[in-house]
Amino acid sequence: MEGNLEKMGLREFLIDGLEDIYDAEEKFVKCFAALGMVAVNEELKNMLISHSAITEKHCSRLREICKQLQCNPEEGKCVIVDCLLDKAANLIKRVETGTALRDVAIVFLIQTIEHYRIATYGNLSSLALEMRYFDIHSLLRQCLADEKETDRSLTRIAKEIINPAASSDFKP
């Protein structure tokens, strides 16, 4: 750390990660709902809209965790997510509306986000367990399980429906 910033301990590291993911989840609630409205495939639309509600549950769990740790989840600012969301907005604008390719782009972006979330929840839950914060570990594992399930669902939708639909328009 530079300047007069204090060195971070393990507890502060955990809190910093929780504040970051809370900021990310707050942004993802809106992102998933918006992408659900522009997706073409009905199954993808429904999955994104329902995942927005699941993400709201994650925010609630994170608020509960922060209450237990006596920290403010609103203090985080997740710069990584800001970059991901900017990329998403730019890519979606470049893909024609109402096409299977737009759904390919949406799945690509959402899975990139999901992998960030899986890594974050996995690491935070491991830290919580190491620190013997068993209740916090359990809440974070629930979020992790949700993210893994979403990733599996997106992979299935992409392989079985969206990618084949988009490839029918592809001419080598």
C-alpha positions in Angstrom: 0.0 0.0 0.0 1.2 3.5 -0.8 1.3 6.7 1.3 -0.3 6.8 4.7 -2.8 3.9 4.0 -2.9 1.3 6.7 -2.0 -2.3 5.9 -5.0 -4.5 5.5 -5.6 -7.5 7.7 -7.6 -10.6 6.8 -10.9 -9.3 8.2 -10.5 -6.0 6.3 -9.7 -8.0 3.1 -12.9 -10.0 3.6 -14.9 -6.8 4.2 -13.4 -5.1 1.2 -14.4 -8.1 -1.0 -17.9 -8.1 0.4 -18.3 -4.4 -0.3 -17.1 -4.9 -3.8 -19.4 -7.8 -4.6 -22.3 -5.9 -3.0 -21.8 -3.0 -5.4 -21.5 -5.4 -8.3 -24.7 -7.3 -7.3 -26.6 -4.0 -7.1 -25.6 -3.2 -10.6 -26.3 -6.7 -11.9 -29.9 -6.6 -10.7 -30.6 -3.8 -13.2 -28.3 -5.3 -15.9 -30.0 -8.8 -15.9 -33.5 -7.3 -16.0 -32.5 -5.0 -18.9 -30.8 -7.8 -20.9 -33.8 -10.0 -20.3 -36.0 -7.4 -22.0 -33.8 -7.3 -25.1 -33.1 -11.1 -25.4 -34.8 -12.8 -28.3 -35.1 -16.4 -27.0 -37.9 -16.8 -24.4 -36.0 -19.2 -22.2 -33.0 -16.8 -22.0 -35.4 -13.9 -21.3 -37.1 -15.8 -18.5 -33.8 -17.0 -17.0 -32.3 -13.5 -17.0 -35.4 -12.0 -15.4 -35.5 -14.7 -12.7 -31.8 -14.3 -12.1 -32.4 -10.6 -11.4 -34.6 -11.7 -8.5 -32.0 -14.2 -7.3 -29.4 -11.4 -7.4 -31.6 -9.3 -5.2 -31.5 -12.2 -2.7 -27.7 -12.1 -2.9 -27.9 -8.4 -2.0 -30.0 -9.2 1.0 -27.6 -11.9 2.1 -24.7 -9.6 1.7 -26.5 -6.9 3.8 -27.0 -9.6 6.5 -23.3 -10.5 6.4 -22.2 -6.9 6.6 -24.6 -6.4 9.6 -22.9 -9.3 11.3 -19.4 -7.9 10.6 -20.6 -4.3 11.5 -19.6 -2.8 8.1 -21.4 -0.8 5.5 -22.0 -2.7 2.2 -22.6 0.6 0.4 -19.0 1.7 0.8 -17.7 -0.6 -2.0 -17.1 0.4 -5.6 -16.4 -2.4 -8.0 -14.4 -1.0 -10.9 -14.1 -4.4 -12.6 -17.8 -4.6 -12.9 -18.0 -1.1 -14.3 -15.7 -2.2 -17.0 -17.7 -5.4 -17.7 -20.9 -3.4 -17.9 -19.4 -0.8 -20.3 -18.2 -3.7 -22.5 -21.7 -5.2 -22.4 -23.4 -2.0 -23.4 -20.9 -1.4 -26.3 -21.2 -4.9 -27.6 -25.0 -5.1 -27.4 -25.2 -1.8 -29.3 -23.1 -3.3 -32.1 -25.3 -6.4 -32.6 -28.5 -6.2 -34.6 -31.7 -6.1 -32.5 -33.9 -9.2 -32.6 -31.2 -11.7 -33.8 -29.8 -14.9 -32.4 -26.4 -13.2 -32.5 -27.7 -10.7 -30.0 -28.5 -13.7 -27.7 -25.1 -15.1 -28.3 -23.6 -11.8 -27.2 -25.9 -11.7 -24.1 -24.9 -15.2 -23.0 -21.2 -14.4 -23.6 -21.4 -11.3 -21.4 -23.5 -12.9 -18.7 -21.2 -15.9 -18.5 -18.2 -13.5 -18.1 -20.0 -11.8 -15.3 -21.0 -15.2 -13.8 -17.4 -16.4 -13.7 -16.3 -13.2 -11.9 -19.1 -13.9 -9.4 -18.2 -17.6 -9.0 -14.5 -16.7 -8.3 -15.5 -13.9 -5.9 -18.0 -15.9 -3.9 -15.7 -19.0 -3.9 -12.8 -17.0 -2.5 -14.9 -15.0 0.1 -16.6 -18.2 1.4 -13.2 -19.9 1.8 -11.9 -16.9 3.7 -15.0 -16.8 5.9 -14.5 -20.5 6.7 -10.9 -20.0 7.5 -11.8 -17.2 9.9 -14.5 -19.5 11.4 -17.3 -17.2 10.4 -19.5 -20.3 9.8 -22.8 -18.4 9.2 -21.2 -16.1 6.8 -19.5 -19.0 5.0 -22.9 -20.7 4.6 -24.6 -17.5 3.2 -21.7 -17.1 0.7 -21.9 -20.7 -0.3 -25.6 -20.3 -1.1 -24.7 -17.4 -3.4 -21.9 -19.5 -5.0 -24.3 -22.4 -5.6 -26.8 -20.0 -7.3 -24.0 -18.7 -9.6 -22.8 -22.1 -10.6 -26.4 -23.2 -11.4 -26.9 -20.1 -13.6 -23.7 -20.8 -15.4 -24.8 -24.4 -16.1 -28.2 -23.1 -17.3 -26.6 -20.6 -19.6 -24.3 -23.2 -21.1 -27.2 -25.5 -21.8 -29.3 -22.7 -23.4 -26.3 -21.6 -25.5 -25.3 -25.1 -26.7 -28.8 -26.4 -27.4 -30.7 -23.3 -28.7 -28.9 -20.0 -29.1 -25.6 -21.1 -30.8 -27.3 -23.4 -33.3 -29.8 -20.6 -34.2 -27.0 -18.1 -34.7 -24.8 -20.5 -36.7 -27.7 -21.0 -39.2 -27.1 -17.4 -40.3 -23.3 -18.0 -40.6 -21.7 -18.2 -44.0 -18.0 -19.1 -44.0 
